[in-house]
Amino acid sequence: MNLTPTITSEFTTVCDWSVKYQFEIFRGRAGLTSIRDDWNRITQASDKLRFFQCYEWYESYLDNLSESYSPVYFVLVRQQNSPVGVIPLMQSTRKIGGLKFRSLELINHSHMPLSDGVFAQSDSDGAILQGLIRSLQRQSEIKWDLLIFTNLLEDGCIKRALEAAPIPRLISVTRARCNYIPCIPFDELSNKFSKNFRGNLRKARNKLTNLSGVECVSVRQQPHLGQALDEFLEVEASGWKGAVGERTAINLDVRLKNFYRSLCETFAPIDACEINLLKADGRCLAGQFCLVIGDTSYILKIGYDESYVQVAPGNMLLEYSLQRYWREGSVKYLNLVTDTPWHANWNPLSYTVSNAYVFNSTTTGLAAFTLFRLRNYLRGKYRARLKPLVDRLRNVPNGHSRNNGSGGNKSAPREDA
C-alpha cells in the first residue's frame, strides 16, 4: 500500500513571511504507521502531553473502532522539514436545520470523550491552524463544508491556536466540563468536602474493614495487566451496565473489549496503562481503567459491584488512588475526564470542554454557517422565553408531569452540529 501523503501543500503565514509550514495528509492505518516516528518526535517536544494526543490512542482506535464509511486522515505539519504538529481528522456528515452537510472532524467516538491535535512547543500555534484551514480549502480531494474541532480542553493545543489568531467563520460552543482532583495530602483534600460526605467516607471505611482479605491492587505491566483487565471488565459489567441493565458494559461489545485490550497492549510498553482494583471477600469490588501520562492519571472507565454498595467501593478505591499518588509523588492530578454529577462530592477543579466550528467559504459552507447561526439564535430565544413556560406546564399540580425520571440518559440521534 502506498504510504505517501495523499495531499501536500504549503502555506506562508500572513503575519510572518519567514515562517513556512508544509501540510501532508496521510490516510488510514497505513498513513498512521508511516508517520509514527514523526508523531513521537512531536510528543517528546510537547509542553503538556495528554493521552488523547498519543500515537497509541489512535492506533488502538483504528484497529478496533473506526468505521469504513468514515475515512480517517492525519495531517502532519512540518516547519523547515521538521515535524511540529499532527491533527487527526475523520470525514462525517452533520445535520443543520434538517439539511446534511459534509464535515471534517477531530476523531471522536463515545468512548473517546476528549480530542485534540498535538503540537511541538511553539509560539506560532495560531499560524499553524490558519495554515491547516487554508490548505484544506486549496486541495480538491477531500470535500467539506465545515471543520469541527470536538471536545476541546480549554488549554489544549487547538483551543489555544483558535484563540491565538483570527479564524473566519468560527463559532465556539461550550458543551461540558472535565473534572480533576489534585493529589495532595488527603486530610487537606477532605477538609473541602461537605460534612455529610466526610461522614459517609468514614462509615464506608469502617464497613470495609469488616470484610475479609481487603486489598487495593495497582497493575501496569503485562501479563498481570491483561489479567487485571479481565477482572475490571467483569466488575464493570456486574451492575446496571450489564446484560440485565442498560447493556452498555464493555464486555458486551467485542469491538469495545478489543479497544481496551489494545490500549493495555500499546500503552503498557511506555508504562502508561494502569488498572486499579479494590478486592475483598475473594472478589473484585471496584475497578478503574487509567492512562497515566506525564503528571496526570486519567480515569477512562470505572466499575463496581453493586451488591457491596454499603461499603461505597468506588469511593473507597478513588480515595486509595489519591492517597497512593500523593505518597509516590509522580502523579500530581487525578483526572476524571467527564463531569458526572457524583464528582461534586469530591469538590473537583475543572476544565471547560468546547466544540469549535469553522465553516468553509464554499456556497454550501456559507449556507451551513448561516443555518447554524440561525438555529443557535432561535434556541437562545426558546431558552429565554418559551422554555420556562414549558417547564411550568410540565410540572402542573395534577401530577401528570411528562418527566419520566430517565435523567436524560436516552441516546439522541446525531442531529445538528
Secondary structure, DSSP 8 states (H G I E B T S, - for coil): ---S-SEEEEEE-SS-TT-EEEEEEEEHHHHHHHTHHHHHHHHHH-SS--GGGSHHHHHHHHHHT--TTS-EEEEEEEETTEEEEEEEEEEEEEEETTEEEEEEEE--BTTB-----EE-S-S-HHHHHHHHHHHHHH-SSS--SEEEEEEEETTSHHHHHHHHS--TTEEEEEEEEEEEEE---HHHHHTTS-HHHHHHHHHHHHHHHTSSS-EEEEE-STTHHHHHHHHHHHHHTSSTTSTTTT---GGG-HHHHHHHHHHHHHHGGGT-EEEEEEEETTEEEEEEEEEEETTEEEEEEEEE-GGGGGG-HHHHHHHHHHHHHHHH-S--EEE-SS--GGGGGG--EEEEEEEEEEE-SSHHHHHHHHHHHHHHHHHHHIIIIIHHHHHHHHT-TTS--S--S-TT-S-------
